[in-house]
């Protein structure tokens, strides 16, 4: 049998296992801070001015296996003393075999604790729909040794190929001028998202921490200043644990960084980030590549990720509140 039919069986069975039987795990982005509302709902309104962000991730492009898209908008509202956000996300596994589409509404309360310390508390409500394209699955009992996938399967389709549910999440961020930390808890309601048997989506807990360290003195008002931005993101969801270490360097609108992601068993991937963040332009763009160094190797092609953000001009008078100086990608 050729390798192509075998790969079809492999991905069909893998997606089927995750869709029908196993505890699911959220899609992830390597550019955490280029998709801030996905990382922590407390980020809503953190830039004060309105912003629009788009993200795209293609994981294992050699197999065409996993693609994730997201778009978000958020802004600060003085009347609500906090930020409002809207985020739409779509995750596609196996070229439409298993898809997940969600719409998120977010509110973040902003509290000025002292002149130098601020707290943001975010709340998120989600409507999610998971869809299964049963006709795209292929199973071993469909294989004819001479003609390939021509036989009917004995596998029984689920009663419904869509699953709709509502979900709730929350998050908290604390920050000063050069230091930030945050925690978030997603899927507090642990919705049942299975197609056959009951399978609750586990709570995802996230802790992130980092600093913005100037490494040169700014002698003049318009002089260039360099920054080192170390950060760590720790996530756990059901039996899965993931830690990502990052270090970025920023100078004059150009940023670059390296990251290392590991799980509870081994080191998963090395991450290369580059970004263009012009001071006088309203947009920024980032690109990252994950080079897989686990036992799976880089046979799947790693992962490519692109982020694009646009900062709208402020229509309201800014308060004297520092924005969070964390990585932008």
C-alpha contacts under 8 A as a table, 3 or more apart, distances in Angstrom:
res1	aa1	res2	aa2	distance
1	X	5	X	7.17
1	X	6	X	7.38
1	X	145	X	8.00
2	X	5	X	6.07
2	X	6	X	6.80
3	X	6	X	5.06
3	X	7	X	6.12
4	X	7	X	5.11
4	X	8	X	6.34
5	X	8	X	4.98
5	X	9	X	6.32
5	X	148	X	7.99
6	X	9	X	5.13
6	X	10	X	6.11
7	X	10	X	4.89
7	X	11	X	6.15
8	X	11	X	5.49
8	X	12	X	6.01
8	X	138	X	6.90
9	X	12	X	5.11
9	X	13	X	6.02
9	X	138	X	5.93
9	X	139	X	6.09
9	X	140	X	6.90
10	X	13	X	5.37
10	X	14	X	6.06
11	X	14	X	4.96
11	X	15	X	5.97
11	X	65	X	7.79
11	X	94	X	7.04
12	X	15	X	5.38
12	X	16	X	5.92
12	X	94	X	7.73
12	X	137	X	5.39
12	X	138	X	6.06
12	X	139	X	7.38
13	X	16	X	4.93
13	X	17	X	6.05
13	X	139	X	7.49
14	X	17	X	5.27
14	X	18	X	6.49
15	X	18	X	5.22
15	X	19	X	5.92
15	X	93	X	7.30
15	X	94	X	7.31
15	X	97	X	7.81
15	X	98	X	7.24
16	X	19	X	5.04
16	X	20	X	5.82
16	X	21	X	7.78
17	X	20	X	5.49
17	X	21	X	5.34
17	X	22	X	5.99
18	X	21	X	5.92
18	X	22	X	4.88
18	X	23	X	6.87
18	X	24	X	6.19
19	X	22	X	6.96
19	X	24	X	7.45
19	X	98	X	7.28
19	X	132	X	7.97
19	X	194	X	6.67
19	X	195	X	7.28
20	X	194	X	5.68
20	X	195	X	5.72
20	X	196	X	6.01
20	X	197	X	7.29
21	X	194	X	7.33
21	X	196	X	7.77
21	X	197	X	7.24
21	X	199	X	7.21
22	X	199	X	7.44
23	X	199	X	6.45
23	X	200	X	7.09
23	X	201	X	6.52
23	X	202	X	7.23
23	X	238	X	7.43
24	X	201	X	6.07
24	X	202	X	7.50
25	X	201	X	7.65
25	X	202	X	7.83
25	X	237	X	6.85
25	X	240	X	7.90
27	X	68	X	7.40
27	X	91	X	7.29
29	X	32	X	5.70
29	X	35	X	7.73
29	X	57	X	7.04
29	X	305	X	7.72
30	X	271	X	7.36
30	X	288	X	7.25
30	X	290	X	7.76
30	X	305	X	7.46
31	X	34	X	5.35
31	X	35	X	6.87
31	X	273	X	7.69
31	X	288	X	7.02
31	X	305	X	7.57
31	X	307	X	7.85
31	X	329	X	4.73
32	X	35	X	5.58
32	X	36	X	6.46
32	X	39	X	6.29
32	X	329	X	6.36
33	X	36	X	4.87
33	X	39	X	7.33
33	X	326	X	7.40
33	X	327	X	5.80
33	X	328	X	5.28
33	X	329	X	4.90
34	X	53	X	7.73
34	X	55	X	7.73
34	X	286	X	7.74
34	X	307	X	6.32
34	X	308	X	8.00
34	X	309	X	7.91
34	X	327	X	7.74
34	X	328	X	5.19
34	X	329	X	3.96
35	X	38	X	5.65
35	X	39	X	6.61
35	X	53	X	7.18
35	X	54	X	7.87
35	X	55	X	6.95
35	X	307	X	7.88
35	X	329	X	7.55
36	X	39	X	5.10
36	X	40	X	6.15
36	X	41	X	7.53
36	X	43	X	5.97
36	X	44	X	7.94
37	X	40	X	5.23
37	X	41	X	4.84
37	X	42	X	7.29
37	X	43	X	5.71
37	X	44	X	6.26
37	X	72	X	7.46
37	X	85	X	7.72
37	X	87	X	7.36
38	X	41	X	6.69
38	X	87	X	7.92
39	X	184	X	7.75
39	X	206	X	7.85
40	X	43	X	5.97
40	X	122	X	7.59
40	X	170	X	7.61
40	X	171	X	5.64
40	X	172	X	7.60
40	X	182	X	7.73
40	X	183	X	7.37
40	X	184	X	5.64
41	X	44	X	5.98
41	X	106	X	6.37
41	X	107	X	7.49
41	X	108	X	6.93
41	X	121	X	7.98
41	X	122	X	4.92
41	X	123	X	6.22
41	X	124	X	6.28
41	X	169	X	7.77
41	X	170	X	6.41
41	X	171	X	5.70
41	X	184	X	7.64
42	X	46	X	7.96
42	X	107	X	7.56
42	X	108	X	5.08
42	X	109	X	7.65
42	X	120	X	5.50
42	X	121	X	5.08
42	X	122	X	3.71
42	X	123	X	7.07
42	X	170	X	7.49
42	X	171	X	5.29
42	X	172	X	5.61
42	X	173	X	6.25
43	X	46	X	5.21
43	X	108	X	7.13
43	X	120	X	7.34
43	X	122	X	7.30
43	X	173	X	7.59
44	X	74	X	5.62
44	X	75	X	6.68
44	X	76	X	7.48
44	X	82	X	7.92
44	X	83	X	4.87
44	X	84	X	5.76
44	X	85	X	5.47
44	X	106	X	6.98
44	X	107	X	6.68
44	X	108	X	5.64
44	X	122	X	7.35
45	X	48	X	5.18
45	X	49	X	7.24
45	X	50	X	7.37
45	X	74	X	5.60
45	X	75	X	4.34
45	X	76	X	4.24
45	X	77	X	7.71
45	X	82	X	6.61
45	X	83	X	3.87
45	X	84	X	6.21
45	X	85	X	7.30
45	X	108	X	7.19
46	X	75	X	7.68
46	X	76	X	7.19
46	X	83	X	7.06
46	X	323	X	6.15
46	X	324	X	6.72
47	X	50	X	7.42
47	X	51	X	7.77
47	X	75	X	7.42
47	X	76	X	7.67
47	X	323	X	5.78
47	X	324	X	7.38
48	X	75	X	6.03
48	X	76	X	4.90
48	X	83	X	7.85
48	X	314	X	7.77
48	X	318	X	7.37
48	X	323	X	7.39
49	X	75	X	5.67
49	X	76	X	6.38
49	X	311	X	6.96
49	X	312	X	6.39
49	X	313	X	6.33
49	X	314	X	4.88
49	X	315	X	7.82
50	X	73	X	7.28
50	X	74	X	5.71
50	X	75	X	4.15
50	X	76	X	6.96
50	X	311	X	6.14
50	X	312	X	5.24
50	X	313	X	7.09
50	X	314	X	6.82
51	X	73	X	5.72
51	X	74	X	5.74
51	X	75	X	6.50
51	X	309	X	7.02
51	X	310	X	5.60
51	X	311	X	4.44
51	X	312	X	5.67
52	X	71	X	7.42
52	X	72	X	5.76
52	X	73	X	4.53
52	X	74	X	6.89
52	X	309	X	5.64
52	X	310	X	5.25
52	X	311	X	6.61
52	X	312	X	7.95
53	X	71	X	5.61
53	X	72	X	5.27
53	X	73	X	6.50
53	X	307	X	7.26
53	X	308	X	5.74
53	X	309	X	4.26
53	X	310	X	6.45
54	X	69	X	7.66
54	X	70	X	5.77
54	X	71	X	4.42
54	X	72	X	6.61
54	X	307	X	5.75
54	X	308	X	5.26
54	X	309	X	6.36
55	X	69	X	5.76
55	X	70	X	5.17
55	X	71	X	6.39
55	X	305	X	7.41
55	X	306	X	5.83
55	X	307	X	4.48
55	X	308	X	6.53
56	X	67	X	7.44
56	X	68	X	5.80
56	X	69	X	4.69
56	X	70	X	6.63
56	X	305	X	5.62
56	X	306	X	5.33
56	X	307	X	6.52
57	X	67	X	5.60
57	X	68	X	5.11
57	X	69	X	6.58
57	X	303	X	7.02
57	X	304	X	5.80
57	X	305	X	4.36
57	X	306	X	6.63
58	X	61	X	6.03
58	X	66	X	6.04
58	X	67	X	4.57
58	X	68	X	6.63
58	X	303	X	5.51
58	X	304	X	5.27
58	X	305	X	6.36
59	X	64	X	7.80
59	X	65	X	6.84
59	X	66	X	5.20
59	X	67	X	6.19
59	X	300	X	7.89
59	X	301	X	7.66
59	X	302	X	6.19
59	X	303	X	4.18
59	X	304	X	6.52
60	X	63	X	5.74
60	X	64	X	6.42
60	X	65	X	6.10
60	X	66	X	6.75
60	X	299	X	7.99
60	X	300	X	4.26
60	X	301	X	5.04
60	X	302	X	5.26
60	X	303	X	5.69
61	X	64	X	4.76
61	X	65	X	6.67
61	X	66	X	7.67
61	X	300	X	6.29
61	X	301	X	5.61
61	X	302	X	7.25
61	X	303	X	6.87
62	X	299	X	7.46
62	X	300	X	4.99
62	X	301	X	5.35
63	X	300	X	6.13
64	X	67	X	7.92
64	X	94	X	6.72
64	X	95	X	6.72
65	X	92	X	7.97
65	X	93	X	5.55
65	X	94	X	4.57
65	X	95	X	6.47
66	X	91	X	7.45
66	X	92	X	5.73
66	X	93	X	4.58
66	X	94	X	6.24
66	X	95	X	7.52
67	X	91	X	6.04
67	X	92	X	5.19
67	X	93	X	6.61
68	X	89	X	7.44
68	X	90	X	5.80
68	X	91	X	4.40
68	X	92	X	6.11
69	X	89	X	5.72
69	X	90	X	5.26
69	X	91	X	6.44
70	X	87	X	7.14
70	X	88	X	5.59
70	X	89	X	4.24
70	X	90	X	6.34
71	X	87	X	5.74
71	X	88	X	5.41
71	X	89	X	6.58
72	X	85	X	7.14
72	X	86	X	5.55
72	X	87	X	4.13
72	X	88	X	6.31
73	X	85	X	5.59
73	X	86	X	5.36
73	X	87	X	6.50
74	X	83	X	6.80
74	X	84	X	5.46
74	X	85	X	4.05
74	X	86	X	6.38
75	X	83	X	5.47
75	X	84	X	5.66
75	X	85	X	6.67
76	X	81	X	7.68
76	X	82	X	5.67
76	X	83	X	4.16
76	X	84	X	6.37
77	X	80	X	5.40
77	X	81	X	6.01
77	X	82	X	5.61
77	X	83	X	5.69
77	X	84	X	7.07
78	X	81	X	4.81
78	X	82	X	6.70
79	X	82	X	7.98
80	X	83	X	7.57
80	X	109	X	7.82
81	X	109	X	6.27
81	X	110	X	6.08
82	X	107	X	7.03
82	X	108	X	5.26
82	X	109	X	4.32
82	X	110	X	4.88
83	X	106	X	7.97
83	X	107	X	5.66
83	X	108	X	4.90
83	X	109	X	6.58
83	X	110	X	7.47
84	X	105	X	7.82
84	X	106	X	5.67
84	X	107	X	4.73
84	X	108	X	6.51
85	X	105	X	6.01
85	X	106	X	4.75
85	X	107	X	6.35
86	X	103	X	7.47
86	X	104	X	5.67
86	X	105	X	4.92
86	X	106	X	6.15
87	X	103	X	5.93
87	X	104	X	5.04
87	X	105	X	6.75
88	X	101	X	7.53
88	X	102	X	5.77
88	X	103	X	4.65
88	X	104	X	6.28
89	X	100	X	7.97
89	X	101	X	5.79
89	X	102	X	5.36
89	X	103	X	6.69
90	X	99	X	7.11
90	X	100	X	5.55
90	X	101	X	4.43
90	X	102	X	6.52
91	X	99	X	5.53
91	X	100	X	5.08
91	X	101	X	6.55
92	X	95	X	6.33
92	X	96	X	5.58
92	X	97	X	7.48
92	X	98	X	6.13
92	X	99	X	4.59
92	X	100	X	6.69
93	X	96	X	5.99
93	X	97	X	6.01
93	X	98	X	5.14
93	X	99	X	6.13
94	X	97	X	5.06
94	X	98	X	6.62
95	X	98	X	7.88
96	X	99	X	5.89
96	X	132	X	7.99
96	X	133	X	6.89
97	X	132	X	5.82
97	X	133	X	4.84
97	X	134	X	7.16
97	X	136	X	6.08
97	X	137	X	7.33
98	X	130	X	7.25
98	X	131	X	5.82
98	X	132	X	4.76
98	X	133	X	6.37
99	X	130	X	5.66
99	X	131	X	5.26
99	X	132	X	6.66
100	X	128	X	6.99
100	X	129	X	5.68
100	X	130	X	4.32
100	X	131	X	6.36
101	X	128	X	5.72
101	X	129	X	5.32
101	X	130	X	6.47
102	X	126	X	6.61
102	X	127	X	5.51
102	X	128	X	4.18
102	X	129	X	6.28
103	X	126	X	5.70
103	X	127	X	5.43
103	X	128	X	6.61
104	X	124	X	6.56
104	X	125	X	5.66
104	X	126	X	4.46
104	X	127	X	6.62
105	X	124	X	5.72
105	X	125	X	5.40
105	X	126	X	6.56
106	X	122	X	7.00
106	X	123	X	5.72
106	X	124	X	4.48
106	X	125	X	6.60
107	X	122	X	5.66
107	X	123	X	5.41
107	X	124	X	6.63
108	X	120	X	6.22
108	X	121	X	5.23
108	X	122	X	3.95
108	X	123	X	6.23
109	X	120	X	5.56
109	X	121	X	5.12
109	X	122	X	6.31
110	X	118	X	7.46
110	X	119	X	6.08
110	X	120	X	4.64
110	X	121	X	6.70
111	X	118	X	5.82
111	X	119	X	5.14
111	X	120	X	6.17
112	X	115	X	7.21
112	X	117	X	6.54
112	X	118	X	4.66
112	X	119	X	6.49
112	X	321	X	7.83
113	X	116	X	7.85
113	X	117	X	5.64
113	X	118	X	5.40
113	X	119	X	6.92
114	X	117	X	5.17
114	X	118	X	6.92
116	X	176	X	5.55
116	X	177	X	6.82
117	X	174	X	7.21
117	X	175	X	5.85
117	X	176	X	4.85
117	X	177	X	7.89
118	X	174	X	5.69
118	X	175	X	5.54
118	X	176	X	6.56
119	X	172	X	7.21
119	X	173	X	5.60
119	X	174	X	4.49
119	X	175	X	6.68
120	X	172	X	5.67
120	X	173	X	5.04
120	X	174	X	6.47
121	X	170	X	7.61
121	X	171	X	5.86
121	X	172	X	4.53
121	X	173	X	6.52
122	X	170	X	5.43
122	X	171	X	4.94
122	X	172	X	6.14
123	X	168	X	7.70
123	X	169	X	6.04
123	X	170	X	4.50
123	X	171	X	6.62
124	X	168	X	5.71
124	X	169	X	4.98
124	X	170	X	5.92
125	X	166	X	7.33
125	X	167	X	5.94
125	X	168	X	4.77
125	X	169	X	6.57
126	X	166	X	5.55
126	X	167	X	4.88
126	X	168	X	6.11
127	X	164	X	7.42
127	X	165	X	6.00
127	X	166	X	4.65
127	X	167	X	6.40
128	X	164	X	5.77
128	X	165	X	5.56
128	X	166	X	6.29
128	X	167	X	7.56
129	X	162	X	6.80
129	X	163	X	5.54
129	X	164	X	4.48
129	X	165	X	6.68
130	X	162	X	5.56
130	X	163	X	5.09
130	X	164	X	6.58
130	X	193	X	7.40
131	X	161	X	5.68
131	X	162	X	4.44
131	X	163	X	6.53
132	X	161	X	5.01
132	X	162	X	6.37
133	X	136	X	5.77
133	X	137	X	7.53
133	X	161	X	7.05
134	X	137	X	5.65
134	X	157	X	6.81
134	X	161	X	7.39
138	X	142	X	6.96
138	X	149	X	7.60
139	X	142	X	5.65
139	X	143	X	7.64
139	X	153	X	6.84
140	X	143	X	5.78
141	X	151	X	7.19
141	X	152	X	7.60
141	X	153	X	5.84
141	X	154	X	7.46
142	X	148	X	7.70
142	X	149	X	5.20
142	X	150	X	6.02
142	X	151	X	4.33
142	X	152	X	5.59
142	X	153	X	5.44
143	X	147	X	7.59
143	X	148	X	4.96
143	X	149	X	4.54
143	X	150	X	6.37
143	X	151	X	6.17
144	X	147	X	5.29
144	X	148	X	4.81
144	X	149	X	6.21
144	X	150	X	6.42
144	X	151	X	6.59
145	X	148	X	6.10
147	X	150	X	6.66
158	X	161	X	6.40
158	X	195	X	6.10
158	X	196	X	5.90
159	X	195	X	7.71
159	X	196	X	7.75
160	X	163	X	7.59
160	X	195	X	6.75
161	X	195	X	6.66
162	X	195	X	7.49
163	X	193	X	6.07
163	X	194	X	7.31
163	X	195	X	7.01
164	X	193	X	7.66
165	X	191	X	6.58
165	X	192	X	7.72
165	X	193	X	7.56
166	X	191	X	7.25
167	X	187	X	5.73
167	X	188	X	7.02
167	X	189	X	5.77
167	X	190	X	7.34
167	X	191	X	6.64
168	X	186	X	6.78
168	X	187	X	5.57
168	X	188	X	5.50
168	X	189	X	6.07
169	X	184	X	7.62
169	X	185	X	5.72
169	X	186	X	4.30
169	X	187	X	5.54
169	X	188	X	5.74
170	X	184	X	5.78
170	X	185	X	5.47
170	X	186	X	6.43
171	X	182	X	7.36
171	X	183	X	5.64
171	X	184	X	3.92
171	X	185	X	6.13
172	X	182	X	5.51
172	X	183	X	5.38
172	X	184	X	6.27
173	X	180	X	7.32
173	X	181	X	5.79
173	X	182	X	4.15
173	X	183	X	6.57
174	X	180	X	5.83
174	X	181	X	5.51
174	X	182	X	6.21
175	X	178	X	7.66
175	X	179	X	5.59
175	X	180	X	4.12
175	X	181	X	6.34
175	X	324	X	6.66
176	X	179	X	5.24
176	X	180	X	6.36
176	X	322	X	7.81
176	X	324	X	7.64
177	X	322	X	6.70
177	X	323	X	7.97
177	X	324	X	7.29
177	X	325	X	7.01
178	X	211	X	5.52
178	X	212	X	4.71
178	X	213	X	6.51
178	X	325	X	6.48
179	X	209	X	7.99
179	X	210	X	6.09
179	X	211	X	4.32
179	X	212	X	6.19
179	X	325	X	7.63
180	X	209	X	5.82
180	X	210	X	5.53
180	X	211	X	6.12
180	X	324	X	7.18
180	X	325	X	7.78
180	X	326	X	7.28
181	X	207	X	7.59
181	X	208	X	5.59
181	X	209	X	4.13
181	X	210	X	6.37
182	X	206	X	7.97
182	X	207	X	5.75
182	X	208	X	5.22
182	X	209	X	6.34
183	X	205	X	7.42
183	X	206	X	5.46
183	X	207	X	4.48
183	X	208	X	6.44
184	X	204	X	7.99
184	X	205	X	5.83
184	X	206	X	5.04
184	X	207	X	6.63
185	X	188	X	6.79
185	X	203	X	6.68
185	X	204	X	5.70
185	X	205	X	4.70
185	X	206	X	6.45
186	X	203	X	5.65
186	X	204	X	5.03
186	X	205	X	6.54
187	X	190	X	5.14
187	X	191	X	7.28
187	X	201	X	6.96
187	X	202	X	6.79
187	X	203	X	4.91
187	X	204	X	6.56
188	X	203	X	5.87
190	X	200	X	5.38
190	X	201	X	4.91
190	X	202	X	5.64
190	X	203	X	6.22
191	X	200	X	5.26
191	X	201	X	5.59
192	X	198	X	6.05
192	X	199	X	5.24
192	X	200	X	4.20
192	X	201	X	6.21
193	X	198	X	7.57
193	X	199	X	6.10
193	X	200	X	6.20
193	X	201	X	6.57
194	X	197	X	5.99
194	X	198	X	5.80
194	X	199	X	5.18
194	X	200	X	7.47
195	X	198	X	7.93
202	X	237	X	5.92
202	X	238	X	5.35
203	X	237	X	5.87
203	X	238	X	6.97
204	X	235	X	6.95
204	X	236	X	5.76
204	X	237	X	4.41
204	X	238	X	7.44
205	X	235	X	5.61
205	X	236	X	5.39
205	X	237	X	6.46
206	X	233	X	7.11
206	X	234	X	5.71
206	X	235	X	4.48
206	X	236	X	6.74
207	X	233	X	5.84
207	X	234	X	5.15
207	X	235	X	6.46
208	X	231	X	7.26
208	X	232	X	5.62
208	X	233	X	4.34
208	X	234	X	6.22
209	X	231	X	5.60
209	X	232	X	5.51
209	X	233	X	6.69
210	X	229	X	6.94
210	X	230	X	5.50
210	X	231	X	3.98
210	X	232	X	6.37
210	X	326	X	7.11
211	X	229	X	5.58
211	X	230	X	5.84
211	X	231	X	6.66
211	X	325	X	7.84
211	X	326	X	6.95
212	X	227	X	6.50
212	X	228	X	6.13
212	X	229	X	4.77
212	X	230	X	7.27
212	X	325	X	6.24
212	X	326	X	6.50
213	X	227	X	5.36
213	X	228	X	5.09
213	X	229	X	6.12
214	X	217	X	7.35
214	X	225	X	7.02
214	X	226	X	5.83
214	X	227	X	4.41
214	X	228	X	6.44
215	X	225	X	7.57
215	X	226	X	5.67
215	X	227	X	5.62
215	X	228	X	6.89
216	X	225	X	5.77
216	X	226	X	5.76
216	X	227	X	7.67
217	X	225	X	6.73
218	X	221	X	7.09
218	X	223	X	6.01
218	X	224	X	6.82
218	X	225	X	5.81
219	X	223	X	6.62
220	X	223	X	5.06
224	X	251	X	7.16
224	X	252	X	6.08
225	X	251	X	6.43
225	X	252	X	7.17
226	X	249	X	7.39
226	X	250	X	5.80
226	X	251	X	4.83
226	X	252	X	7.52
227	X	249	X	5.75
227	X	250	X	5.19
227	X	251	X	6.70
228	X	247	X	7.10
228	X	248	X	5.83
228	X	249	X	4.79
228	X	250	X	6.62
229	X	247	X	5.67
229	X	248	X	4.97
229	X	249	X	6.28
229	X	250	X	7.87
229	X	326	X	7.19
229	X	327	X	6.76
230	X	245	X	7.84
230	X	246	X	5.72
230	X	247	X	4.33
230	X	248	X	6.30
231	X	245	X	6.14
231	X	246	X	5.19
231	X	247	X	6.34
232	X	243	X	7.21
232	X	244	X	5.71
232	X	245	X	4.67
232	X	246	X	6.17
233	X	243	X	5.76
233	X	244	X	5.18
233	X	245	X	6.67
234	X	241	X	7.73
234	X	242	X	5.94
234	X	243	X	4.49
234	X	244	X	6.49
235	X	241	X	5.84
235	X	242	X	5.19
235	X	243	X	6.33
236	X	239	X	7.47
236	X	240	X	5.64
236	X	241	X	4.35
236	X	242	X	6.26
237	X	240	X	5.21
237	X	241	X	6.50
240	X	263	X	7.36
240	X	264	X	7.39
241	X	263	X	5.34
241	X	264	X	5.60
242	X	261	X	7.00
242	X	262	X	5.70
242	X	263	X	4.36
242	X	264	X	6.75
243	X	261	X	5.67
243	X	262	X	5.41
243	X	263	X	6.27
244	X	259	X	6.63
244	X	260	X	5.53
244	X	261	X	4.25
244	X	262	X	6.47
245	X	259	X	5.34
245	X	260	X	5.23
245	X	261	X	6.47
246	X	257	X	6.98
246	X	258	X	5.76
246	X	259	X	4.16
246	X	260	X	6.58
247	X	257	X	5.40
247	X	258	X	5.64
247	X	259	X	6.46
248	X	255	X	6.74
248	X	256	X	5.49
248	X	257	X	3.88
248	X	258	X	6.57
248	X	327	X	7.40
249	X	255	X	5.55
249	X	256	X	5.48
249	X	257	X	6.04
250	X	253	X	6.92
250	X	254	X	5.75
250	X	255	X	4.23
250	X	256	X	6.64
251	X	254	X	5.40
251	X	255	X	6.37
252	X	278	X	7.42
252	X	279	X	7.83
253	X	276	X	5.81
253	X	277	X	4.45
253	X	278	X	4.41
253	X	279	X	6.16
254	X	274	X	7.83
254	X	275	X	6.03
254	X	276	X	4.86
254	X	277	X	5.89
254	X	278	X	7.40
255	X	274	X	5.80
255	X	275	X	5.06
255	X	276	X	6.31
255	X	277	X	7.22
256	X	272	X	7.79
256	X	273	X	5.46
256	X	274	X	4.30
256	X	275	X	6.18
257	X	272	X	6.14
257	X	273	X	4.99
257	X	274	X	6.46
258	X	270	X	7.38
258	X	271	X	5.59
258	X	272	X	4.90
258	X	273	X	6.09
259	X	270	X	5.79
259	X	271	X	4.61
259	X	272	X	6.46
259	X	273	X	7.82
260	X	267	X	7.69
260	X	268	X	7.80
260	X	269	X	6.03
260	X	270	X	4.66
260	X	271	X	5.94
261	X	267	X	6.23
261	X	268	X	5.55
261	X	269	X	5.32
261	X	270	X	6.38
261	X	271	X	7.57
262	X	265	X	7.71
262	X	266	X	5.87
262	X	267	X	4.05
262	X	268	X	4.81
262	X	269	X	6.92
263	X	266	X	5.67
263	X	267	X	6.27
263	X	268	X	6.62
266	X	294	X	6.72
267	X	293	X	6.84
267	X	294	X	5.87
268	X	292	X	6.00
268	X	293	X	5.70
268	X	294	X	4.81
269	X	290	X	5.92
269	X	291	X	5.33
269	X	292	X	4.28
269	X	293	X	5.14
269	X	294	X	6.72
270	X	290	X	5.68
270	X	291	X	5.20
270	X	292	X	6.54
270	X	293	X	7.06
271	X	288	X	6.68
271	X	289	X	5.68
271	X	290	X	4.54
271	X	291	X	6.32
272	X	288	X	5.32
272	X	289	X	5.32
272	X	290	X	6.62
273	X	286	X	7.24
273	X	287	X	5.87
273	X	288	X	4.36
273	X	289	X	6.84
273	X	329	X	7.52
274	X	286	X	5.78
274	X	287	X	5.49
274	X	288	X	6.38
275	X	284	X	7.39
275	X	285	X	5.70
275	X	286	X	4.11
275	X	287	X	6.27
275	X	329	X	7.02
276	X	284	X	5.65
276	X	285	X	5.51
276	X	286	X	6.44
277	X	283	X	7.26
277	X	284	X	4.86
277	X	285	X	6.95
278	X	281	X	5.46
278	X	282	X	7.75
278	X	283	X	7.44
278	X	284	X	6.83
279	X	282	X	7.91
281	X	284	X	7.98
282	X	310	X	5.55
282	X	311	X	4.81
282	X	312	X	6.68
283	X	308	X	7.33
283	X	309	X	5.41
283	X	310	X	4.23
283	X	311	X	5.94
284	X	308	X	5.90
284	X	309	X	5.29
284	X	310	X	6.62
285	X	306	X	7.48
285	X	307	X	5.63
285	X	308	X	4.58
285	X	309	X	6.45
286	X	306	X	5.76
286	X	307	X	5.06
286	X	308	X	6.57
286	X	329	X	6.00
287	X	304	X	7.55
287	X	305	X	5.69
287	X	306	X	4.67
287	X	307	X	6.48
288	X	304	X	6.02
288	X	305	X	5.18
288	X	306	X	6.65
289	X	302	X	7.12
289	X	303	X	5.63
289	X	304	X	4.82
289	X	305	X	6.40
290	X	302	X	5.17
290	X	303	X	4.91
290	X	304	X	6.62
291	X	298	X	6.36
291	X	301	X	7.70
291	X	302	X	4.99
291	X	303	X	7.10
292	X	296	X	7.38
292	X	297	X	5.51
292	X	298	X	4.79
292	X	301	X	7.97
292	X	302	X	5.38
293	X	296	X	7.39
293	X	297	X	5.26
293	X	298	X	6.58
294	X	297	X	5.39
296	X	299	X	7.16
297	X	300	X	7.73
298	X	301	X	5.39
298	X	302	X	5.55
299	X	302	X	7.50
307	X	329	X	7.40
314	X	317	X	7.35
314	X	318	X	7.81
318	X	321	X	7.84
